Amino acid sequence: METKQIEVTCPCCNERLVVDVRTQKVLKHSPEAQISDTGKPVLDEGRWDTASEHVQGRGVRGDDVFDSALEKEKRREKDLDDLFKKANENVARRKQSSEDEEL
């Protein structure tokens, strides 16, 4: 546990809480029934399975985000070339219109 976190026991429900001192937010909590005699949270296989499934679900979405970002990066050079070409056309058009106005 970091020094920026404190561990307290709730006086109402006897849950063990880990609180971030700077943000004043509860980072972890363990119900009294899930705390061992040593005061540490009891590991529950069901919690592990649930967390594992949650992470795997995020991984699929993460892969999609990565793939789309990779495709966007591959198109970036062409997109920048197109923008540069349009900017040059605008400059040439403005230059031509200013020359026409002078005449």
PyMOL CGO cylinders between C-alpha atoms (Angstrom):
from pymol import cmd
from pymol.cgo import CYLINDER

trace = [
    CYLINDER, 0.00, 0.00, 0.00, 1.33, 3.45, -0.90, 0.3, 1, 1, 1, 1, 1, 1,
    CYLINDER, 1.33, 3.45, -0.90, 1.69, 6.26, 1.62, 0.3, 1, 1, 1, 1, 1, 1,
    CYLINDER, 1.69, 6.26, 1.62, -1.00, 8.18, -0.27, 0.3, 1, 1, 1, 1, 1, 1,
    CYLINDER, -1.00, 8.18, -0.27, -3.52, 5.50, 0.68, 0.3, 1, 1, 1, 1, 1, 1,
    CYLINDER, -3.52, 5.50, 0.68, -4.92, 4.64, 4.06, 0.3, 1, 1, 1, 1, 1, 1,
    CYLINDER, -4.92, 4.64, 4.06, -6.77, 1.55, 5.20, 0.3, 1, 1, 1, 1, 1, 1,
    CYLINDER, -6.77, 1.55, 5.20, -9.72, 2.04, 7.54, 0.3, 1, 1, 1, 1, 1, 1,
    CYLINDER, -9.72, 2.04, 7.54, -12.56, -0.03, 8.92, 0.3, 1, 1, 1, 1, 1, 1,
    CYLINDER, -12.56, -0.03, 8.92, -16.07, 1.37, 8.53, 0.3, 1, 1, 1, 1, 1, 1,
    CYLINDER, -16.07, 1.37, 8.53, -17.65, 1.73, 11.99, 0.3, 1, 1, 1, 1, 1, 1,
    CYLINDER, -17.65, 1.73, 11.99, -21.14, 0.99, 10.61, 0.3, 1, 1, 1, 1, 1, 1,
    CYLINDER, -21.14, 0.99, 10.61, -20.66, -2.12, 8.51, 0.3, 1, 1, 1, 1, 1, 1,
    CYLINDER, -20.66, -2.12, 8.51, -17.09, -3.21, 9.45, 0.3, 1, 1, 1, 1, 1, 1,
    CYLINDER, -17.09, -3.21, 9.45, -15.98, -3.22, 5.81, 0.3, 1, 1, 1, 1, 1, 1,
    CYLINDER, -15.98, -3.22, 5.81, -12.27, -2.70, 5.19, 0.3, 1, 1, 1, 1, 1, 1,
    CYLINDER, -12.27, -2.70, 5.19, -11.75, 0.38, 3.00, 0.3, 1, 1, 1, 1, 1, 1,
    CYLINDER, -11.75, 0.38, 3.00, -8.63, 1.55, 1.17, 0.3, 1, 1, 1, 1, 1, 1,
    CYLINDER, -8.63, 1.55, 1.17, -8.91, 5.31, 0.61, 0.3, 1, 1, 1, 1, 1, 1,
    CYLINDER, -8.91, 5.31, 0.61, -6.76, 7.58, -1.54, 0.3, 1, 1, 1, 1, 1, 1,
    CYLINDER, -6.76, 7.58, -1.54, -5.83, 10.50, 0.70, 0.3, 1, 1, 1, 1, 1, 1,
    CYLINDER, -5.83, 10.50, 0.70, -5.41, 13.03, -2.12, 0.3, 1, 1, 1, 1, 1, 1,
    CYLINDER, -5.41, 13.03, -2.12, -8.64, 12.34, -4.01, 0.3, 1, 1, 1, 1, 1, 1,
    CYLINDER, -8.64, 12.34, -4.01, -10.59, 11.15, -0.95, 0.3, 1, 1, 1, 1, 1, 1,
    CYLINDER, -10.59, 11.15, -0.95, -12.02, 8.26, -2.98, 0.3, 1, 1, 1, 1, 1, 1,
    CYLINDER, -12.02, 8.26, -2.98, -12.46, 4.64, -1.93, 0.3, 1, 1, 1, 1, 1, 1,
    CYLINDER, -12.46, 4.64, -1.93, -10.12, 2.51, -4.02, 0.3, 1, 1, 1, 1, 1, 1,
    CYLINDER, -10.12, 2.51, -4.02, -11.01, -0.91, -2.59, 0.3, 1, 1, 1, 1, 1, 1,
    CYLINDER, -11.01, -0.91, -2.59, -13.48, -2.32, -0.13, 0.3, 1, 1, 1, 1, 1, 1,
    CYLINDER, -13.48, -2.32, -0.13, -13.89, -5.75, 1.40, 0.3, 1, 1, 1, 1, 1, 1,
    CYLINDER, -13.89, -5.75, 1.40, -16.96, -6.83, 3.37, 0.3, 1, 1, 1, 1, 1, 1,
    CYLINDER, -16.96, -6.83, 3.37, -16.29, -8.13, 6.87, 0.3, 1, 1, 1, 1, 1, 1,
    CYLINDER, -16.29, -8.13, 6.87, -17.12, -11.69, 5.79, 0.3, 1, 1, 1, 1, 1, 1,
    CYLINDER, -17.12, -11.69, 5.79, -14.37, -11.55, 3.14, 0.3, 1, 1, 1, 1, 1, 1,
    CYLINDER, -14.37, -11.55, 3.14, -11.60, -10.51, 5.56, 0.3, 1, 1, 1, 1, 1, 1,
    CYLINDER, -11.60, -10.51, 5.56, -9.33, -13.20, 7.02, 0.3, 1, 1, 1, 1, 1, 1,
    CYLINDER, -9.33, -13.20, 7.02, -8.05, -13.35, 10.59, 0.3, 1, 1, 1, 1, 1, 1,
    CYLINDER, -8.05, -13.35, 10.59, -4.92, -11.52, 9.44, 0.3, 1, 1, 1, 1, 1, 1,
    CYLINDER, -4.92, -11.52, 9.44, -7.02, -8.56, 8.27, 0.3, 1, 1, 1, 1, 1, 1,
    CYLINDER, -7.02, -8.56, 8.27, -6.38, -9.18, 4.58, 0.3, 1, 1, 1, 1, 1, 1,
    CYLINDER, -6.38, -9.18, 4.58, -9.14, -9.73, 2.00, 0.3, 1, 1, 1, 1, 1, 1,
    CYLINDER, -9.14, -9.73, 2.00, -9.93, -13.40, 1.32, 0.3, 1, 1, 1, 1, 1, 1,
    CYLINDER, -9.93, -13.40, 1.32, -9.30, -14.34, -2.30, 0.3, 1, 1, 1, 1, 1, 1,
    CYLINDER, -9.30, -14.34, -2.30, -12.44, -15.58, -3.99, 0.3, 1, 1, 1, 1, 1, 1,
    CYLINDER, -12.44, -15.58, -3.99, -12.20, -17.55, -7.24, 0.3, 1, 1, 1, 1, 1, 1,
    CYLINDER, -12.20, -17.55, -7.24, -15.54, -16.15, -8.37, 0.3, 1, 1, 1, 1, 1, 1,
    CYLINDER, -15.54, -16.15, -8.37, -14.21, -12.61, -8.12, 0.3, 1, 1, 1, 1, 1, 1,
    CYLINDER, -14.21, -12.61, -8.12, -11.14, -13.62, -10.12, 0.3, 1, 1, 1, 1, 1, 1,
    CYLINDER, -11.14, -13.62, -10.12, -13.27, -15.21, -12.86, 0.3, 1, 1, 1, 1, 1, 1,
    CYLINDER, -13.27, -15.21, -12.86, -15.51, -12.14, -13.03, 0.3, 1, 1, 1, 1, 1, 1,
    CYLINDER, -15.51, -12.14, -13.03, -12.53, -9.80, -13.26, 0.3, 1, 1, 1, 1, 1, 1,
    CYLINDER, -12.53, -9.80, -13.26, -10.88, -12.00, -15.89, 0.3, 1, 1, 1, 1, 1, 1,
    CYLINDER, -10.88, -12.00, -15.89, -14.03, -12.01, -18.03, 0.3, 1, 1, 1, 1, 1, 1,
    CYLINDER, -14.03, -12.01, -18.03, -14.30, -8.24, -17.67, 0.3, 1, 1, 1, 1, 1, 1,
    CYLINDER, -14.30, -8.24, -17.67, -10.72, -7.73, -18.84, 0.3, 1, 1, 1, 1, 1, 1,
    CYLINDER, -10.72, -7.73, -18.84, -11.16, -10.13, -21.76, 0.3, 1, 1, 1, 1, 1, 1,
    CYLINDER, -11.16, -10.13, -21.76, -14.29, -8.23, -22.81, 0.3, 1, 1, 1, 1, 1, 1,
    CYLINDER, -14.29, -8.23, -22.81, -12.31, -5.01, -22.84, 0.3, 1, 1, 1, 1, 1, 1,
    CYLINDER, -12.31, -5.01, -22.84, -9.54, -6.64, -24.86, 0.3, 1, 1, 1, 1, 1, 1,
    CYLINDER, -9.54, -6.64, -24.86, -11.83, -7.23, -27.84, 0.3, 1, 1, 1, 1, 1, 1,
    CYLINDER, -11.83, -7.23, -27.84, -12.86, -3.60, -27.88, 0.3, 1, 1, 1, 1, 1, 1,
    CYLINDER, -12.86, -3.60, -27.88, -9.23, -2.56, -27.39, 0.3, 1, 1, 1, 1, 1, 1,
    CYLINDER, -9.23, -2.56, -27.39, -8.16, -4.60, -30.41, 0.3, 1, 1, 1, 1, 1, 1,
    CYLINDER, -8.16, -4.60, -30.41, -10.82, -2.91, -32.54, 0.3, 1, 1, 1, 1, 1, 1,
    CYLINDER, -10.82, -2.91, -32.54, -9.69, 0.53, -31.38, 0.3, 1, 1, 1, 1, 1, 1,
    CYLINDER, -9.69, 0.53, -31.38, -6.07, -0.37, -32.11, 0.3, 1, 1, 1, 1, 1, 1,
    CYLINDER, -6.07, -0.37, -32.11, -6.90, -1.67, -35.59, 0.3, 1, 1, 1, 1, 1, 1,
    CYLINDER, -6.90, -1.67, -35.59, -8.90, 1.44, -36.47, 0.3, 1, 1, 1, 1, 1, 1,
    CYLINDER, -8.90, 1.44, -36.47, -6.10, 3.69, -35.19, 0.3, 1, 1, 1, 1, 1, 1,
    CYLINDER, -6.10, 3.69, -35.19, -3.59, 1.74, -37.27, 0.3, 1, 1, 1, 1, 1, 1,
    CYLINDER, -3.59, 1.74, -37.27, -5.73, 2.11, -40.41, 0.3, 1, 1, 1, 1, 1, 1,
    CYLINDER, -5.73, 2.11, -40.41, -6.12, 5.84, -39.73, 0.3, 1, 1, 1, 1, 1, 1,
    CYLINDER, -6.12, 5.84, -39.73, -2.35, 6.19, -39.36, 0.3, 1, 1, 1, 1, 1, 1,
    CYLINDER, -2.35, 6.19, -39.36, -1.80, 4.35, -42.65, 0.3, 1, 1, 1, 1, 1, 1,
    CYLINDER, -1.80, 4.35, -42.65, -4.17, 6.81, -44.41, 0.3, 1, 1, 1, 1, 1, 1,
    CYLINDER, -4.17, 6.81, -44.41, -2.62, 9.82, -42.68, 0.3, 1, 1, 1, 1, 1, 1,
    CYLINDER, -2.62, 9.82, -42.68, 0.05, 10.54, -45.30, 0.3, 1, 1, 1, 1, 1, 1,
    CYLINDER, 0.05, 10.54, -45.30, -2.52, 10.52, -48.12, 0.3, 1, 1, 1, 1, 1, 1,
    CYLINDER, -2.52, 10.52, -48.12, -4.90, 12.69, -46.09, 0.3, 1, 1, 1, 1, 1, 1,
    CYLINDER, -4.90, 12.69, -46.09, -2.14, 15.21, -45.34, 0.3, 1, 1, 1, 1, 1, 1,
    CYLINDER, -2.14, 15.21, -45.34, -1.11, 15.27, -49.01, 0.3, 1, 1, 1, 1, 1, 1,
    CYLINDER, -1.11, 15.27, -49.01, -4.74, 15.97, -49.97, 0.3, 1, 1, 1, 1, 1, 1,
    CYLINDER, -4.74, 15.97, -49.97, -4.97, 18.81, -47.45, 0.3, 1, 1, 1, 1, 1, 1,
    CYLINDER, -4.97, 18.81, -47.45, -1.72, 20.30, -48.71, 0.3, 1, 1, 1, 1, 1, 1,
    CYLINDER, -1.72, 20.30, -48.71, -2.95, 20.09, -52.31, 0.3, 1, 1, 1, 1, 1, 1,
    CYLINDER, -2.95, 20.09, -52.31, -6.22, 21.84, -51.39, 0.3, 1, 1, 1, 1, 1, 1,
    CYLINDER, -6.22, 21.84, -51.39, -4.33, 24.56, -49.51, 0.3, 1, 1, 1, 1, 1, 1,
    CYLINDER, -4.33, 24.56, -49.51, -2.09, 25.16, -52.53, 0.3, 1, 1, 1, 1, 1, 1,
    CYLINDER, -2.09, 25.16, -52.53, -5.16, 25.38, -54.78, 0.3, 1, 1, 1, 1, 1, 1,
    CYLINDER, -5.16, 25.38, -54.78, -6.72, 27.95, -52.42, 0.3, 1, 1, 1, 1, 1, 1,
    CYLINDER, -6.72, 27.95, -52.42, -3.53, 30.02, -52.41, 0.3, 1, 1, 1, 1, 1, 1,
    CYLINDER, -3.53, 30.02, -52.41, -3.33, 29.90, -56.21, 0.3, 1, 1, 1, 1, 1, 1,
    CYLINDER, -3.33, 29.90, -56.21, -7.01, 30.85, -56.49, 0.3, 1, 1, 1, 1, 1, 1,
    CYLINDER, -7.01, 30.85, -56.49, -6.60, 33.80, -54.10, 0.3, 1, 1, 1, 1, 1, 1,
    CYLINDER, -6.60, 33.80, -54.10, -3.48, 34.93, -55.90, 0.3, 1, 1, 1, 1, 1, 1,
    CYLINDER, -3.48, 34.93, -55.90, -5.29, 34.77, -59.23, 0.3, 1, 1, 1, 1, 1, 1,
    CYLINDER, -5.29, 34.77, -59.23, -8.31, 36.67, -57.88, 0.3, 1, 1, 1, 1, 1, 1,
    CYLINDER, -8.31, 36.67, -57.88, -6.10, 39.38, -56.38, 0.3, 1, 1, 1, 1, 1, 1,
    CYLINDER, -6.10, 39.38, -56.38, -4.27, 39.76, -59.70, 0.3, 1, 1, 1, 1, 1, 1,
    CYLINDER, -4.27, 39.76, -59.70, -7.62, 40.02, -61.50, 0.3, 1, 1, 1, 1, 1, 1,
    CYLINDER, -7.62, 40.02, -61.50, -8.76, 42.75, -59.09, 0.3, 1, 1, 1, 1, 1, 1,
    CYLINDER, -8.76, 42.75, -59.09, -5.61, 44.78, -59.73, 0.3, 1, 1, 1, 1, 1, 1,
    CYLINDER, -5.61, 44.78, -59.73, -6.33, 44.86, -63.46, 0.3, 1, 1, 1, 1, 1, 1,
]
cmd.load_cgo(trace, "trace")
